[in-house]
Amino acid sequence: MTSNIVQVVTSNDVPNQIVITTTRAPGVQQFLYQVQVFTVPGVLNTGTGKARFYIPGPITLSNVRASVSVAPAGGDIVVDVNLNGTTVFTNQANRPKIFSGQVTCPTATPAITELTTGSYLSVDIDQIGSVFAGSDLTVQIELTP
């Protein structure tokens, strides 16, 4: 019989960070990953560097997810994630996109995934809805050791 024990740890040193460790029994199988959460409250505006997170050690960027509390209208929300100011989505069509009338987007997988100590991630809002921009953006960046 296999059971899962999930431990969620939040850090006071790194705000908006969630670390999840899963242990299965019998045996010791562990999978550790971190979710860095960026939030942009209120009605959205386009802009660069809306949030920044410094990388404390070597880690891999695996996925990016985005959601809003109120959907955009008249156009899509397009989000970009940058490593040291340069996009991690070398194919710009792969950036996270929340379609008009929707509140979430499919998971986006970046082309650049290897992160090093001292580098930083930032989030840009490249496009918003034209009738209603959308509001209360959350961007989740999944990192694995």
C-alpha positions, 0 to 999 in steps of 0.5 A: 500500500502506498500513501502520500504525505504532503508537507507545505512550508511557507517561508517568512524569509521569501514572501509568496513562496511555497515549498512542497515535499511529498514522501511515499511509503513504503520506501523513501521517495521524495519530490521537492518543488517550489512555487513562486507566486507573483501577484498584481492586484487591481485592474491590470496595466501593461508594463515590465518588471511588475514583480521580481524574485532573486534565485537563492541557488541553482534550480530549474524553471519547469512551468508557468501558470497565470490566472485573474479574478476578473476575466479580460474582455475585448482581448487576451492577457499576455504575460511574460517571465524574464530571467535577468530581463530577457524572456524565458519564452524564446518562442513568444507564442508560448507565453502564458495567455489568458483568453478574453472571457477566461480566468486561467490559462494553460500551463506554459513551458519555457524554453530557458529553464536553468536558473543560477544563484543571484539571477532574478525572475521578473514578470511583465504584462505584455497585453491586456483586454481592450474593453476590460483589462482584467484584474487581480493577476496571479502568476505561479512559477514552478521550480524544481531542484 
